[in-house]
Amino acid sequence: MDAMSENDVTTRSNRGQWENAVEGRPELSASFSSREEAIDQGRATADGLGSRHLVEDAEPTGAVTDED
């Protein structure tokens, strides 16, 4: 995989939520409850920054996350 560049957006699963991480711009990172919402927003953020959008597919774990 290519090295991440400044402003690249990565959408990934993180403990039952989906998050968009912006390389070098943590203030632009955000979490979402659905994969689709995270991907849509990640694509829009990358488009606005003129950068790449990458989606990391998560392996299903079968784990149930707390709702608290």
N, CA, C and O atoms as a GROMACS GRO file, in nm:
protein
  272
    1MET      N    1   0.084  -0.119   0.000
    1MET     CA    2   0.000   0.000   0.000
    1MET      C    3   0.088   0.125   0.000
    1MET      O    4   0.194   0.127   0.063
    2ASP      N    5   0.046   0.226  -0.069
    2ASP     CA    6   0.120   0.350  -0.075
    2ASP      C    7   0.120   0.419   0.061
    2ASP      O    8   0.028   0.401   0.141
    3ALA      N    9   0.222   0.496   0.084
    3ALA     CA   10   0.230   0.573   0.208
    3ALA      C   11   0.119   0.678   0.210
    3ALA      O   12   0.079   0.730   0.106
    4MET      N   13   0.071   0.707   0.329
    4MET     CA   14  -0.032   0.809   0.344
    4MET      C   15   0.028   0.947   0.321
    4MET      O   16   0.142   0.974   0.359
    5SER      N   17  -0.050   1.032   0.260
    5SER     CA   18  -0.009   1.170   0.237
    5SER      C   19  -0.094   1.263   0.323
    5SER      O   20  -0.203   1.227   0.366
    6GLU      N   21  -0.042   1.382   0.346
    6GLU     CA   22  -0.115   1.483   0.421
    6GLU      C   23  -0.256   1.499   0.364
    6GLU      O   24  -0.273   1.509   0.243
    7ASN      N   25  -0.355   1.501   0.450
    7ASN     CA   26  -0.497   1.518   0.417
    7ASN      C   27  -0.565   1.394   0.360
    7ASN      O   28  -0.684   1.400   0.333
    8ASP      N   29  -0.494   1.281   0.341
    8ASP     CA   30  -0.562   1.159   0.297
    8ASP      C   31  -0.661   1.117   0.405
    8ASP      O   32  -0.634   1.129   0.524
    9VAL      N   33  -0.777   1.067   0.361
    9VAL     CA   34  -0.883   1.027   0.453
    9VAL      C   35  -0.894   0.875   0.450
    9VAL      O   36  -0.905   0.815   0.342
   10THR      N   37  -0.892   0.812   0.568
   10THR     CA   38  -0.909   0.667   0.578
   10THR      C   39  -1.035   0.638   0.658
   10THR      O   40  -1.050   0.687   0.770
   11THR      N   41  -1.124   0.558   0.601
   11THR     CA   42  -1.245   0.513   0.671
   11THR      C   43  -1.218   0.372   0.720
   11THR      O   44  -1.180   0.285   0.641
   12ARG      N   45  -1.237   0.348   0.850
   12ARG     CA   46  -1.212   0.216   0.907
   12ARG      C   47  -1.305   0.190   1.024
   12ARG      O   48  -1.361   0.282   1.084
   13SER      N   49  -1.322   0.061   1.054
   13SER     CA   50  -1.402   0.021   1.169
   13SER      C   51  -1.317   0.032   1.295
   13SER      O   52  -1.199  -0.002   1.294
   14ASN      N   53  -1.379   0.081   1.402
   14ASN     CA   54  -1.307   0.095   1.528
   14ASN      C   55  -1.403   0.064   1.642
   14ASN      O   56  -1.486   0.147   1.679
   15ARG      N   57  -1.393  -0.056   1.697
   15ARG     CA   58  -1.476  -0.100   1.810
   15ARG      C   59  -1.625  -0.079   1.788
   15ARG      O   60  -1.695  -0.024   1.874
   16GLY      N   61  -1.673  -0.122   1.673
   16GLY     CA   62  -1.816  -0.116   1.647
   16GLY      C   63  -1.865   0.012   1.583
   16GLY      O   64  -1.981   0.020   1.543
   17GLN      N   65  -1.779   0.111   1.574
   17GLN     CA   66  -1.815   0.235   1.504
   17GLN      C   67  -1.726   0.249   1.382
   17GLN      O   68  -1.624   0.181   1.371
   18TRP      N   69  -1.764   0.335   1.293
   18TRP     CA   70  -1.682   0.366   1.176
   18TRP      C   71  -1.624   0.504   1.195
   18TRP      O   72  -1.693   0.596   1.239
   19GLU      N   73  -1.496   0.518   1.161
   19GLU     CA   74  -1.433   0.648   1.179
   19GLU      C   75  -1.361   0.689   1.052
   19GLU      O   76  -1.312   0.606   0.975
   20ASN      N   77  -1.355   0.819   1.032
   20ASN     CA   78  -1.274   0.878   0.925
   20ASN      C   79  -1.158   0.947   0.992
   20ASN      O   80  -1.176   1.036   1.075
   21ALA      N   81  -1.036   0.905   0.955
   21ALA     CA   82  -0.915   0.966   1.008
   21ALA      C   83  -0.849   1.044   0.895
   21ALA      O   84  -0.828   0.991   0.786
   22VAL      N   85  -0.817   1.171   0.921
   22VAL     CA   86  -0.754   1.257   0.821
   22VAL      C   87  -0.607   1.270   0.858
   22VAL      O   88  -0.573   1.322   0.964
   23GLU      N   89  -0.520   1.222   0.769
   23GLU     CA   90  -0.376   1.222   0.794
   23GLU      C   91  -0.325   1.365   0.819
   23GLU      O   92  -0.342   1.453   0.735
   24GLY      N   93  -0.263   1.385   0.935
   24GLY     CA   94  -0.207   1.516   0.968
   24GLY      C   95  -0.309   1.620   1.012
   24GLY      O   96  -0.272   1.733   1.041
   25ARG      N   97  -0.437   1.582   1.016
   25ARG     CA   98  -0.543   1.678   1.054
   25ARG      C   99  -0.642   1.612   1.152
   25ARG      O  100  -0.758   1.593   1.117
   26PRO      N  101  -0.597   1.577   1.271
   26PRO     CA  102  -0.686   1.505   1.364
   26PRO      C  103  -0.814   1.580   1.398
   26PRO      O  104  -0.914   1.519   1.434
   27GLU      N  105  -0.812   1.712   1.386
   27GLU     CA  106  -0.933   1.790   1.416
   27GLU      C  107  -1.044   1.765   1.315
   27GLU      O  108  -1.160   1.797   1.342
   28LEU      N  109  -1.011   1.709   1.199
   28LEU     CA  110  -1.112   1.680   1.097
   28LEU      C  111  -1.163   1.536   1.104
   28LEU      O  112  -1.254   1.499   1.030
   29SER      N  113  -1.106   1.456   1.193
   29SER     CA  114  -1.150   1.317   1.206
   29SER      C  115  -1.287   1.310   1.272
   29SER      O  116  -1.323   1.397   1.352
   30ALA      N  117  -1.365   1.206   1.237
   30ALA     CA  118  -1.501   1.195   1.290
   30ALA      C  119  -1.543   1.049   1.297
   30ALA      O  120  -1.488   0.965   1.226
   31SER      N  121  -1.640   1.018   1.384
   31SER     CA  122  -1.694   0.883   1.399
   31SER      C  123  -1.840   0.878   1.354
   31SER      O  124  -1.913   0.976   1.364
   32PHE      N  125  -1.879   0.760   1.305
   32PHE     CA  126  -2.014   0.740   1.253
   32PHE      C  127  -2.066   0.604   1.298
   32PHE      O  128  -1.987   0.513   1.324
   33SER      N  129  -2.198   0.590   1.306
   33SER     CA  130  -2.254   0.462   1.347
   33SER      C  131  -2.269   0.365   1.231
   33SER      O  132  -2.279   0.244   1.252
   34SER      N  133  -2.270   0.416   1.107
   34SER     CA  134  -2.285   0.325   0.992
   34SER      C  135  -2.169   0.339   0.896
   34SER      O  136  -2.112   0.447   0.880
   35ARG      N  137  -2.134   0.229   0.832
   35ARG     CA  138  -2.026   0.226   0.734
   35ARG      C  139  -2.057   0.319   0.616
   35ARG      O  140  -1.971   0.393   0.570
   36GLU      N  141  -2.183   0.314   0.569
   36GLU     CA  142  -2.222   0.394   0.453
   36GLU      C  143  -2.208   0.543   0.480
   36GLU      O  144  -2.158   0.618   0.397
   37GLU      N  145  -2.252   0.586   0.598
   37GLU     CA  146  -2.242   0.727   0.634
   37GLU      C  147  -2.096   0.770   0.642
   37GLU      O  148  -2.060   0.878   0.595
   38ALA      N  149  -2.013   0.685   0.701
   38ALA     CA  150  -1.871   0.718   0.714
   38ALA      C  151  -1.804   0.727   0.577
   38ALA      O  152  -1.724   0.817   0.553
   39ILE      N  153  -1.838   0.634   0.487
   39ILE     CA  154  -1.779   0.635   0.353
   39ILE      C  155  -1.824   0.760   0.276
   39ILE      O  156  -1.742   0.826   0.212
   40ASP      N  157  -1.952   0.791   0.282
   40ASP     CA  158  -2.003   0.911   0.213
   40ASP      C  159  -1.933   1.036   0.263
   40ASP      O  160  -1.890   1.120   0.184
   41GLN      N  161  -1.922   1.049   0.395
   41GLN     CA  162  -1.859   1.169   0.452
   41GLN      C  163  -1.709   1.169   0.426
   41GLN      O  164  -1.650   1.275   0.401
   42GLY      N  165  -1.646   1.053   0.432
   42GLY     CA  166  -1.503   1.045   0.403
   42GLY      C  167  -1.471   1.086   0.261
   42GLY      O  168  -1.373   1.156   0.236
   43ARG      N  169  -1.555   1.041   0.168
   43ARG     CA  170  -1.537   1.078   0.026
   43ARG      C  171  -1.552   1.230   0.009
   43ARG      O  172  -1.474   1.294  -0.061
   44ALA      N  173  -1.653   1.286   0.074
   44ALA     CA  174  -1.678   1.430   0.063
   44ALA      C  175  -1.562   1.510   0.125
   44ALA      O  176  -1.520   1.612   0.070
   45THR      N  177  -1.511   1.463   0.238
   45THR     CA  178  -1.399   1.531   0.302
   45THR      C  179  -1.276   1.527   0.213
   45THR      O  180  -1.209   1.629   0.194
   46ALA      N  181  -1.245   1.410   0.158
   46ALA     CA  182  -1.129   1.396   0.068
   46ALA      C  183  -1.145   1.483  -0.056
   46ALA      O  184  -1.049   1.547  -0.099
   47ASP      N  185  -1.265   1.487  -0.113
   47ASP     CA  186  -1.290   1.572  -0.229
   47ASP      C  187  -1.264   1.718  -0.195
   47ASP      O  188  -1.201   1.791  -0.272
   48GLY      N  189  -1.312   1.761  -0.079
   48GLY     CA  190  -1.294   1.899  -0.037
   48GLY      C  191  -1.148   1.936  -0.012
   48GLY      O  192  -1.108   2.050  -0.031
   49LEU      N  193  -1.069   1.836   0.031
   49LEU     CA  194  -0.927   1.860   0.059
   49LEU      C  195  -0.839   1.832  -0.062
   49LEU      O  196  -0.719   1.860  -0.060
   50GLY      N  197  -0.897   1.776  -0.168
   50GLY     CA  198  -0.819   1.740  -0.285
   50GLY      C  199  -0.725   1.624  -0.258
   50GLY      O  200  -0.614   1.619  -0.312
   51SER      N  201  -0.769   1.530  -0.175
   51SER     CA  202  -0.683   1.418  -0.135
   51SER      C  203  -0.750   1.284  -0.166
   51SER      O  204  -0.859   1.280  -0.223
   52ARG      N  205  -0.682   1.176  -0.127
   52ARG     CA  206  -0.735   1.040  -0.151
   52ARG      C  207  -0.827   0.997  -0.038
   52ARG      O  208  -0.815   1.043   0.076
   53HIS      N  209  -0.922   0.908  -0.072
   53HIS     CA  210  -1.008   0.846   0.028
   53HIS      C  211  -0.986   0.696   0.021
   53HIS      O  212  -1.002   0.635  -0.085
   54LEU      N  213  -0.948   0.635   0.132
   54LEU     CA  214  -0.922   0.492   0.140
   54LEU      C  215  -1.020   0.430   0.238
   54LEU      O  216  -1.050   0.488   0.342
   55VAL      N  217  -1.071   0.310   0.204
   55VAL     CA  218  -1.161   0.238   0.294
   55VAL      C  219  -1.094   0.108   0.334
   55VAL      O  220  -1.060   0.027   0.248
   56GLU      N  221  -1.077   0.088   0.463
   56GLU     CA  222  -1.022  -0.037   0.515
   56GLU      C  223  -1.138  -0.125   0.555
   56GLU      O  224  -1.214  -0.093   0.647
   57ASP      N  225  -1.153  -0.238   0.485
   57ASP     CA  226  -1.260  -0.332   0.519
   57ASP      C  227  -1.223  -0.406   0.646
   57ASP      O  228  -1.111  -0.454   0.662
   58ALA      N  229  -1.319  -0.417   0.737
   58ALA     CA  230  -1.297  -0.484   0.865
   58ALA      C  231  -1.343  -0.629   0.855
   58ALA      O  232  -1.441  -0.661   0.788
   59GLU      N  233  -1.270  -0.713   0.924
   59GLU     CA  234  -1.312  -0.852   0.933
   59GLU      C  235  -1.423  -0.862   1.038
   59GLU      O  236  -1.412  -0.802   1.145
   60PRO      N  237  -1.530  -0.937   1.008
   60PRO     CA  238  -1.635  -0.953   1.110
   60PRO      C  239  -1.579  -1.029   1.230
   60PRO      O  240  -1.514  -1.132   1.214
   61THR      N  241  -1.605  -0.980   1.349
   61THR     CA  242  -1.551  -1.043   1.469
   61THR      C  243  -1.656  -1.127   1.539
   61THR      O  244  -1.621  -1.217   1.616
   62GLY      N  245  -1.782  -1.100   1.515
   62GLY     CA  246  -1.887  -1.170   1.589
   62GLY      C  247  -1.906  -1.114   1.729
   62GLY      O  248  -1.991  -1.162   1.805
   63ALA      N  249  -1.830  -1.014   1.764
   63ALA     CA  250  -1.838  -0.956   1.899
   63ALA      C  251  -1.955  -0.858   1.907
   63ALA      O  252  -1.988  -0.789   1.810
   64VAL      N  253  -2.016  -0.854   2.022
   64VAL     CA  254  -2.125  -0.760   2.048
   64VAL      C  255  -2.066  -0.645   2.127
   64VAL      O  256  -2.000  -0.666   2.229
   65THR      N  257  -2.090  -0.524   2.081
   65THR     CA  258  -2.035  -0.408   2.152
   65THR      C  259  -2.137  -0.353   2.250
   65THR      O  260  -2.257  -0.367   2.230
   66ASP      N  261  -2.088  -0.291   2.357
   66ASP     CA  262  -2.175  -0.230   2.457
   66ASP      C  263  -2.248  -0.111   2.397
   66ASP      O  264  -2.193  -0.039   2.314
   67GLU      N  265  -2.371  -0.093   2.439
   67GLU     CA  266  -2.451   0.021   2.394
   67GLU      C  267  -2.435   0.141   2.487
   67GLU      O  268  -2.487   0.249   2.458
   68ASP      N  269  -2.365   0.122   2.598
   68ASP     CA  270  -2.351   0.229   2.699
   68ASP      C  271  -2.279   0.348   2.646
   68ASP      O  272  -2.259   0.446   2.718
   0.00000   0.00000   0.00000
